[in-house]
Amino acid sequence: MAEKLTIQPLTREAFAPFGTVIEADPASMRHINGGTTERYHALAEAEAVGEDAKVIINLFRGAPRAFPYAVDMMERHPFGSQSFSPIDDRPWLVIAAEDEGGRPGRPQVFRAGGRQGVNYRRNVWHHPLMTLGAPSDFLVVDRLGGGVNLEEFFFETPFIIEQP
Protein backbone atom coordinates (compact mmCIF):
# COMPACT_ATOMS: atom_id res chain seq x y z
CA MET A 1 0.00 0.00 0.00
CA ALA A 2 1.30 3.44 -0.92
CA GLU A 3 2.41 5.67 1.94
CA LYS A 4 1.17 9.29 1.94
CA LEU A 5 3.67 12.13 2.04
CA THR A 6 2.93 15.42 3.77
CA ILE A 7 4.02 18.73 2.31
CA GLN A 8 6.00 21.05 4.58
CA PRO A 9 7.13 24.64 4.00
CA LEU A 10 10.53 25.04 2.36
CA THR A 11 12.86 26.51 4.99
CA ARG A 12 16.66 26.66 5.21
CA GLU A 13 16.65 24.46 8.31
CA ALA A 14 14.30 21.77 6.99
CA PHE A 15 16.12 21.52 3.65
CA ALA A 16 19.67 21.62 5.08
CA PRO A 17 20.27 17.82 4.84
CA PHE A 18 19.80 18.05 1.06
CA GLY A 19 21.37 21.37 0.07
CA THR A 20 20.65 25.08 0.19
CA VAL A 21 17.51 27.18 -0.21
CA ILE A 22 18.16 30.00 -2.68
CA GLU A 23 16.29 33.20 -1.84
CA ALA A 24 17.06 36.81 -1.07
CA ASP A 25 18.77 36.80 2.33
CA PRO A 26 19.19 40.25 3.91
CA ALA A 27 22.29 39.01 5.77
CA SER A 28 24.08 38.43 2.44
CA MET A 29 22.93 41.66 0.76
CA ARG A 30 25.39 44.30 -0.37
CA HIS A 31 24.90 47.28 -2.67
CA ILE A 32 26.82 47.35 -5.94
CA ASN A 33 26.77 49.37 -9.18
CA GLY A 34 26.85 52.72 -7.43
CA GLY A 35 24.07 51.69 -5.03
CA THR A 36 21.53 50.89 -7.76
CA THR A 37 21.66 47.09 -7.35
CA GLU A 38 21.23 44.82 -4.35
CA ARG A 39 23.49 41.77 -4.62
CA TYR A 40 22.55 38.75 -2.51
CA HIS A 41 25.99 37.21 -2.40
CA ALA A 42 27.04 33.54 -2.45
CA LEU A 43 23.62 32.03 -1.74
CA ALA A 44 24.75 28.54 -2.78
CA GLU A 45 27.84 26.78 -4.13
CA ALA A 46 27.78 24.82 -7.39
CA GLU A 47 29.69 21.52 -7.35
CA ALA A 48 31.28 19.91 -10.40
CA VAL A 49 33.82 17.09 -10.11
CA GLY A 50 35.20 14.55 -12.58
CA GLU A 51 36.58 14.46 -16.08
CA ASP A 52 36.20 17.71 -18.07
CA ALA A 53 33.70 19.00 -15.49
CA LYS A 54 32.27 22.48 -15.82
CA VAL A 55 29.26 24.33 -14.47
CA ILE A 56 26.55 25.25 -17.00
CA ILE A 57 23.34 27.31 -16.86
CA ASN A 58 20.14 25.95 -18.44
CA LEU A 59 16.49 26.90 -18.80
CA PHE A 60 14.04 24.10 -17.91
CA ARG A 61 10.30 24.37 -18.66
CA GLY A 62 8.34 22.02 -16.41
CA ALA A 63 4.81 20.77 -17.14
CA PRO A 64 2.49 20.77 -14.11
CA ARG A 65 1.74 17.47 -12.39
CA ALA A 66 -1.72 16.05 -11.69
CA PHE A 67 -2.68 15.09 -8.13
CA PRO A 68 -2.86 12.77 -6.37
CA TYR A 69 0.68 12.09 -7.60
CA ALA A 70 2.65 8.87 -7.15
CA VAL A 71 6.31 9.41 -6.32
CA ASP A 72 7.68 6.22 -7.81
CA MET A 73 11.26 7.27 -8.53
CA MET A 74 14.11 9.48 -7.38
CA GLU A 75 17.36 10.49 -9.03
CA ARG A 76 20.74 11.82 -8.01
CA HIS A 77 23.80 13.28 -9.68
CA PRO A 78 27.07 11.91 -8.24
CA PHE A 79 29.41 14.41 -9.94
CA GLY A 80 27.65 17.73 -9.49
CA SER A 81 25.14 19.81 -7.63
CA GLN A 82 21.96 20.93 -9.36
CA SER A 83 20.09 24.13 -8.59
CA PHE A 84 16.57 25.17 -9.62
CA SER A 85 15.43 28.81 -9.44
CA PRO A 86 11.91 29.65 -10.68
CA ILE A 87 11.46 32.49 -13.11
CA ASP A 88 7.65 32.63 -13.22
CA ASP A 89 6.98 33.33 -9.51
CA ARG A 90 4.74 30.26 -9.10
CA PRO A 91 4.83 27.84 -6.16
CA TRP A 92 6.34 24.42 -6.84
CA LEU A 93 7.22 21.24 -4.97
CA VAL A 94 10.68 20.08 -3.93
CA ILE A 95 11.08 16.38 -3.08
CA ALA A 96 14.30 15.03 -1.56
CA ALA A 97 15.40 12.00 0.44
CA GLU A 98 18.42 11.05 2.49
CA ASP A 99 20.58 8.19 1.25
CA GLU A 100 20.00 4.85 2.97
CA GLY A 101 22.65 2.39 1.84
CA GLY A 102 22.78 3.56 -1.77
CA ARG A 103 19.05 4.09 -2.22
CA PRO A 104 16.70 6.93 -1.28
CA GLY A 105 14.99 6.83 2.10
CA ARG A 106 11.49 8.15 2.73
CA PRO A 107 11.00 11.25 0.58
CA GLN A 108 10.30 14.64 2.13
CA VAL A 109 8.11 17.11 0.25
CA PHE A 110 8.55 20.88 0.52
CA ARG A 111 6.31 23.60 -0.89
CA ALA A 112 8.53 26.30 -2.35
CA GLY A 113 7.32 29.81 -3.03
CA GLY A 114 7.76 31.26 -6.49
CA ARG A 115 10.76 33.25 -5.27
CA GLN A 116 12.55 30.30 -3.65
CA GLY A 117 15.03 28.08 -5.40
CA VAL A 118 17.07 25.12 -4.18
CA ASN A 119 20.56 23.81 -4.74
CA TYR A 120 20.74 20.04 -4.30
CA ARG A 121 24.23 19.02 -3.22
CA ARG A 122 25.85 16.42 -5.44
CA ASN A 123 24.70 12.85 -4.79
CA VAL A 124 21.46 13.94 -3.05
CA TRP A 125 18.34 11.94 -3.97
CA HIS A 126 15.58 14.13 -5.38
CA HIS A 127 12.55 13.91 -7.61
CA PRO A 128 12.61 15.56 -11.04
CA LEU A 129 11.17 19.07 -11.37
CA MET A 130 7.59 19.31 -10.08
CA THR A 131 5.64 22.39 -11.09
CA LEU A 132 2.09 23.22 -10.02
CA GLY A 133 -0.86 24.60 -11.97
CA ALA A 134 0.82 25.80 -15.18
CA PRO A 135 4.02 25.26 -17.15
CA SER A 136 6.86 27.03 -15.34
CA ASP A 137 10.37 28.07 -16.30
CA PHE A 138 13.45 27.58 -14.12
CA LEU A 139 17.07 28.64 -14.36
CA VAL A 140 19.04 25.47 -13.67
CA VAL A 141 22.73 25.40 -12.78
CA ASP A 142 24.11 21.97 -13.52
CA ARG A 143 27.28 20.02 -14.30
CA LEU A 144 28.50 19.10 -17.76
CA GLY A 145 31.38 16.69 -18.25
CA GLY A 146 32.53 13.10 -18.60
CA GLY A 147 31.11 10.18 -16.68
CA VAL A 148 27.54 9.10 -15.99
CA ASN A 149 26.10 11.83 -13.78
CA LEU A 150 22.61 10.38 -13.38
CA GLU A 151 21.51 7.55 -11.12
CA GLU A 152 17.80 6.63 -10.89
CA PHE A 153 15.98 4.52 -8.31
CA PHE A 154 12.43 3.18 -8.74
CA PHE A 155 10.38 2.36 -5.62
CA GLU A 156 8.50 -0.96 -5.52
CA THR A 157 5.65 0.82 -3.76
CA PRO A 158 5.19 4.50 -4.61
CA PHE A 159 4.57 7.29 -2.13
CA ILE A 160 1.49 9.47 -2.66
CA ILE A 161 1.15 13.25 -2.58
CA GLU A 162 -2.58 13.92 -2.35
CA GLN A 163 -2.90 17.67 -2.96
CA PRO A 164 -0.43 20.54 -2.73
C-alpha positions in Angstrom: 0.0 0.0 0.0 1.3 3.4 -0.9 2.4 5.7 1.9 1.2 9.3 1.9 3.7 12.1 2.0 2.9 15.4 3.8 4.0 18.7 2.3 6.0 21.0 4.6 7.1 24.6 4.0 10.5 25.0 2.4 12.9 26.5 5.0 16.7 26.7 5.2 16.7 24.5 8.3 14.3 21.8 7.0 16.1 21.5 3.6 19.7 21.6 5.1 20.3 17.8 4.8 19.8 18.1 1.1 21.4 21.4 0.1 20.7 25.1 0.2 17.5 27.2 -0.2 18.2 30.0 -2.7 16.3 33.2 -1.8 17.1 36.8 -1.1 18.8 36.8 2.3 19.2 40.2 3.9 22.3 39.0 5.8 24.1 38.4 2.4 22.9 41.7 0.8 25.4 44.3 -0.4 24.9 47.3 -2.7 26.8 47.3 -5.9 26.8 49.4 -9.2 26.8 52.7 -7.4 24.1 51.7 -5.0 21.5 50.9 -7.8 21.7 47.1 -7.3 21.2 44.8 -4.4 23.5 41.8 -4.6 22.6 38.8 -2.5 26.0 37.2 -2.4 27.0 33.5 -2.4 23.6 32.0 -1.7 24.8 28.5 -2.8 27.8 26.8 -4.1 27.8 24.8 -7.4 29.7 21.5 -7.4 31.3 19.9 -10.4 33.8 17.1 -10.1 35.2 14.5 -12.6 36.6 14.5 -16.1 36.2 17.7 -18.1 33.7 19.0 -15.5 32.3 22.5 -15.8 29.3 24.3 -14.5 26.6 25.2 -17.0 23.3 27.3 -16.9 20.1 25.9 -18.4 16.5 26.9 -18.8 14.0 24.1 -17.9 10.3 24.4 -18.7 8.3 22.0 -16.4 4.8 20.8 -17.1 2.5 20.8 -14.1 1.7 17.5 -12.4 -1.7 16.1 -11.7 -2.7 15.1 -8.1 -2.9 12.8 -6.4 0.7 12.1 -7.6 2.7 8.9 -7.1 6.3 9.4 -6.3 7.7 6.2 -7.8 11.3 7.3 -8.5 14.1 9.5 -7.4 17.4 10.5 -9.0 20.7 11.8 -8.0 23.8 13.3 -9.7 27.1 11.9 -8.2 29.4 14.4 -9.9 27.7 17.7 -9.5 25.1 19.8 -7.6 22.0 20.9 -9.4 20.1 24.1 -8.6 16.6 25.2 -9.6 15.4 28.8 -9.4 11.9 29.6 -10.7 11.5 32.5 -13.1 7.6 32.6 -13.2 7.0 33.3 -9.5 4.7 30.3 -9.1 4.8 27.8 -6.2 6.3 24.4 -6.8 7.2 21.2 -5.0 10.7 20.1 -3.9 11.1 16.4 -3.1 14.3 15.0 -1.6 15.4 12.0 0.4 18.4 11.0 2.5 20.6 8.2 1.3 20.0 4.9 3.0 22.6 2.4 1.8 22.8 3.6 -1.8 19.1 4.1 -2.2 16.7 6.9 -1.3 15.0 6.8 2.1 11.5 8.1 2.7 11.0 11.3 0.6 10.3 14.6 2.1 8.1 17.1 0.3 8.5 20.9 0.5 6.3 23.6 -0.9 8.5 26.3 -2.4 7.3 29.8 -3.0 7.8 31.3 -6.5 10.8 33.3 -5.3 12.6 30.3 -3.6 15.0 28.1 -5.4 17.1 25.1 -4.2 20.6 23.8 -4.7 20.7 20.0 -4.3 24.2 19.0 -3.2 25.8 16.4 -5.4 24.7 12.9 -4.8 21.5 13.9 -3.0 18.3 11.9 -4.0 15.6 14.1 -5.4 12.5 13.9 -7.6 12.6 15.6 -11.0 11.2 19.1 -11.4 7.6 19.3 -10.1 5.6 22.4 -11.1 2.1 23.2 -10.0 -0.9 24.6 -12.0 0.8 25.8 -15.2 4.0 25.3 -17.2 6.9 27.0 -15.3 10.4 28.1 -16.3 13.5 27.6 -14.1 17.1 28.6 -14.4 19.0 25.5 -13.7 22.7 25.4 -12.8 24.1 22.0 -13.5 27.3 20.0 -14.3 28.5 19.1 -17.8 31.4 16.7 -18.3 32.5 13.1 -18.6 31.1 10.2 -16.7 27.5 9.1 -16.0 26.1 11.8 -13.8 22.6 10.4 -13.4 21.5 7.5 -11.1 17.8 6.6 -10.9 16.0 4.5 -8.3 12.4 3.2 -8.7 10.4 2.4 -5.6 8.5 -1.0 -5.5 5.7 0.8 -3.8 5.2 4.5 -4.6 4.6 7.3 -2.1 1.5 9.5 -2.7 1.2 13.3 -2.6 -2.6 13.9 -2.3 -2.9 17.7 -3.0 -0.4 20.5 -2.7 
